[in-house]
Amino acid sequence: MKTWLLMLRSYSRPLILVPVALGSAAAWRQGGFSWTDLALTGTSALMAQTAAGLGQDYFRTRKAADRAGTPPPAGAARGHSLRNSPLTVVPGLLAAGTAIIFLLAFKNNIHALPWLAAAGFALAWLCTATAFPRKHPVPGTAVFFLVFGPGIVCGAAFIQSGSLIPEALWASIPFGLLLLAVRQAGNIAAVKNLPADKFAPGAGAAKKKDTDFFQYALIFSPYVFSLTFGSIWPAVFCALSVPLAVKISLLISKGDFPALPKTTARLAAAYGLLLSAGLCVAG
């Protein structure tokens, strides 16, 4: 059970449910909301993300096993004792998530929904279960941002209302930036631990400073966005998560890198939920 919990990355589960809530909150402000749709959309998104994560661990495990004497990556280590399990679990999760999408399409009379969901999952698989982000970091980061930020938020709003909602797109940007911060947090330790000779002469310190600055920008810029929704309430609610942002900046300054991913994930989840609440109150 402990191995399964590690494989399923329980600390990151809110990161797929929060954008669904955020998109639903934007739809509620436009007069379209259903608790049933919220529950079904969240369940389908959770299944899709879990399938992608298990697929990523499976392929990393196989790749590590093929390299004698090569230490397996973190994902492979999590999946080592359950190497063959994803072969049966992933198709089941995909089938169940797809069935929910078709149910929502039929229930809400949104014929384009299955095609949009298929495109979104294909892109999500590309940036989580393949080597594309590592080989092409800039396009990989862009795809990750678009899929897990605007893609899920706007998709949830579309399911609720049957139309594209500009406010959902705008609200997805600060949350997407925090998702990038979570992703970046996992890379910071690797950058910090690289020896100076891995960089061009004199560039090691600059590289590390650039990494810190980028992380600070990702963490604090969403609070500027919270001031742009035509009401004070989104900013007031989002401000409640500032202590977590400050804690992350202290972790970076102290060099406590192992704690960064989970703490940053908590910040992204808290900010997304607080922004959802602020939008509802403002509405």
C-alpha positions in Angstrom: 0.0 0.0 0.0 2.8 2.4 0.8 4.4 1.7 -2.5 1.2 2.4 -4.3 0.7 5.7 -2.4 4.2 6.7 -3.5 3.5 5.8 -7.1 0.3 7.7 -7.1 2.0 10.8 -5.7 -0.7 11.5 -3.2 0.7 15.0 -2.4 0.1 16.1 -6.0 -3.5 14.9 -6.4 -5.0 18.4 -5.5 -3.1 19.8 -8.4 -5.4 18.1 -10.9 -8.6 18.7 -8.9 -8.0 22.4 -8.1 -8.1 23.6 -11.8 -11.4 21.8 -12.2 -12.7 23.7 -9.2 -11.3 27.0 -10.6 -12.9 26.5 -14.0 -16.2 25.6 -12.3 -16.1 28.7 -10.2 -15.6 30.9 -13.3 -18.6 29.1 -14.9 -20.7 29.7 -11.7 -20.1 33.4 -12.1 -21.6 33.2 -15.5 -24.7 31.4 -14.2 -23.7 27.8 -15.2 -22.8 25.3 -12.5 -23.6 21.7 -11.6 -22.2 19.7 -8.7 -22.6 16.5 -10.7 -20.5 17.9 -13.5 -17.9 19.1 -11.0 -17.6 15.6 -9.5 -17.5 13.8 -12.9 -15.0 16.2 -14.4 -12.7 15.9 -11.3 -12.9 12.1 -11.3 -12.1 11.9 -15.1 -9.2 14.4 -14.7 -7.8 12.5 -11.7 -7.9 9.2 -13.6 -6.1 10.7 -16.6 -3.4 12.2 -14.5 -2.9 9.0 -12.5 -2.6 7.0 -15.7 0.0 9.4 -17.1 2.0 9.3 -13.9 1.9 5.5 -13.7 2.9 5.3 -17.4 5.8 7.6 -16.8 7.0 5.5 -13.9 6.7 2.3 -15.9 8.7 3.5 -18.8 11.3 5.0 -16.6 11.6 1.6 -14.7 12.0 -0.3 -18.0 14.6 2.1 -19.3 16.5 2.0 -16.0 16.4 -1.8 -16.0 17.9 -1.9 -19.5 20.9 0.2 -18.3 23.0 -2.1 -16.2 24.7 -0.2 -13.4 22.7 3.0 -13.9 20.8 4.2 -10.9 17.1 4.4 -11.6 15.4 7.9 -11.5 13.0 8.8 -8.7 9.9 7.7 -10.6 11.5 4.4 -11.5 12.4 3.7 -7.9 8.8 4.3 -6.9 7.6 1.8 -9.5 10.3 -0.8 -9.1 8.3 -3.3 -7.0 5.2 -2.9 -9.2 6.9 -2.9 -12.5 4.2 -4.7 -14.4 1.2 -3.3 -12.5 0.7 -0.2 -14.8 0.2 -2.5 -17.7 -3.2 -3.4 -16.3 -4.0 -0.3 -14.2 -3.3 2.3 -16.9 -5.8 0.9 -19.5 -8.4 0.6 -16.8 -8.0 4.2 -15.7 -8.1 5.4 -19.3 -11.2 3.4 -20.0 -13.0 4.7 -17.0 -12.0 8.3 -17.6 -13.0 8.1 -21.2 -16.4 6.7 -20.2 -17.0 9.7 -18.0 -16.1 12.1 -20.8 -18.6 10.5 -23.1 -21.2 10.6 -20.3 -20.6 14.3 -19.9 -20.7 14.9 -23.6 -24.1 13.1 -23.8 -25.5 14.7 -20.7 -24.6 18.3 -21.6 -24.9 17.8 -25.4 -21.3 18.8 -26.1 -20.3 16.8 -29.1 -16.8 18.2 -29.4 -15.9 17.2 -25.8 -14.5 13.7 -26.5 -12.2 15.1 -29.2 -11.0 18.0 -27.0 -10.4 15.6 -24.1 -8.5 13.2 -26.4 -6.2 16.0 -27.6 -5.7 17.2 -24.0 -4.7 13.8 -22.8 -2.4 13.2 -25.7 -0.5 16.4 -24.9 -0.5 15.6 -21.2 1.0 12.2 -22.0 3.6 13.9 -24.2 4.8 16.1 -21.4 4.7 13.6 -18.6 5.4 10.1 -19.9 7.9 10.8 -22.7 11.3 12.3 -23.1 9.9 15.3 -25.1 10.2 17.9 -22.2 13.8 16.8 -21.5 14.9 17.0 -25.1 12.9 20.1 -25.9 12.7 22.1 -22.6 11.1 25.3 -24.0 8.3 23.6 -26.0 7.9 21.1 -23.3 7.3 23.8 -20.7 4.9 25.6 -22.9 2.9 22.4 -23.5 2.9 21.6 -19.8 1.6 25.1 -18.9 -1.1 25.0 -21.6 -2.4 21.6 -20.7 -2.5 21.7 -16.9 -3.3 25.4 -16.6 -5.6 26.8 -19.3 -6.5 23.4 -20.7 -8.0 21.9 -17.6 -9.5 25.2 -16.2 -11.1 26.2 -19.5 -12.2 22.6 -20.1 -14.0 22.4 -16.8 -15.7 25.8 -17.4 -16.7 24.6 -20.9 -18.3 21.4 -19.5 -20.2 23.5 -16.9 -21.4 26.2 -19.2 -21.2 24.8 -22.8 -19.1 27.8 -23.9 -15.6 29.3 -23.6 -15.4 31.7 -20.7 -12.7 34.4 -20.9 -12.5 34.8 -17.2 -11.6 31.1 -16.9 -8.7 31.6 -19.3 -7.5 34.6 -17.3 -7.8 32.7 -14.0 -5.9 29.8 -15.4 -2.7 31.9 -16.0 -1.7 32.5 -12.3 -2.5 28.9 -11.4 -0.5 27.6 -14.4 2.5 29.7 -13.3 2.4 28.0 -9.9 2.2 24.6 -11.6 5.4 25.6 -13.4 6.8 26.5 -10.0 6.1 23.0 -8.8 7.8 21.6 -11.9 10.7 23.9 -11.5 11.0 23.0 -7.8 11.8 19.4 -8.8 14.6 20.7 -11.1 16.2 23.2 -8.7 18.1 20.6 -6.7 19.6 19.1 -9.8 20.8 22.6 -10.9 22.1 23.4 -7.5 24.1 20.2 -7.3 25.8 20.5 -10.6 29.5 21.2 -10.2 30.8 24.5 -11.6 32.8 22.7 -14.4 29.5 21.7 -15.9 28.9 25.3 -16.9 30.9 27.7 -19.0 33.7 29.4 -17.1 32.3 31.9 -14.6 28.7 31.0 -15.5 27.9 28.6 -12.6 26.9 31.3 -10.1 24.9 33.2 -12.7 23.1 30.0 -13.7 22.1 29.3 -10.1 21.0 32.9 -9.5 18.9 32.8 -12.6 17.2 29.6 -11.4 16.4 31.2 -8.0 15.0 34.4 -9.7 12.8 32.4 -12.1 11.4 30.5 -9.1 10.7 33.6 -7.2 8.9 35.1 -10.2 6.7 32.1 -10.6 5.8 32.1 -7.0 4.9 35.7 -6.5 3.6 36.9 -9.8 0.2 35.2 -9.4 -0.6 37.6 -6.6 -0.4 40.4 -9.1 -3.0 38.6 -11.3 -5.3 38.3 -8.3 -5.8 42.1 -8.4 -7.2 42.0 -12.0 -10.6 40.4 -11.6 -12.6 43.6 -11.0 -13.2 42.8 -7.3 -11.1 43.0 -4.2 -12.2 39.5 -3.0 -10.0 37.4 -5.2 -6.9 39.3 -4.0 -8.1 39.2 -0.3 -8.5 35.4 -0.5 -5.3 34.7 -2.4 -3.4 36.8 0.1 -4.1 34.1 2.7 -1.6 31.9 0.9 1.3 34.4 1.1 2.9 32.8 4.2 3.4 29.6 2.1 5.0 31.7 -0.7 7.3 33.3 1.9 8.2 29.8 3.4 9.2 28.7 -0.1 11.5 31.7 -0.6 13.1 30.9 2.8 13.6 27.2 1.7 15.4 28.4 -1.4 17.6 30.9 0.5 18.5 28.2 3.1 19.2 25.6 0.4 16.5 23.2 1.7 15.8 21.9 -1.7 14.2 18.4 -0.9 11.3 20.2 0.8 10.5 22.4 -2.2 8.3 20.2 -4.4 5.7 19.3 -1.7 5.7 22.8 -0.3 5.2 24.4 -3.7 2.5 21.9 -4.5 0.7 23.0 -1.3 1.0 26.6 -2.4 -0.4 25.9 -5.9 -3.4 24.0 -4.4 -4.1 26.6 -1.7 -3.8 29.5 -4.2 -6.1 27.8 -6.7 -8.8 27.0 -4.1 -8.6 30.5 -2.6 -8.9 32.1 -6.0 -11.9 29.9 -6.7 -13.5 31.1 -3.4 -12.7 34.7 -4.2 -14.3 34.5 -7.6 -17.5 32.9 -6.1 -17.7 35.6 -3.4 -17.1 38.3 -5.9 -19.9 36.9 -8.1 
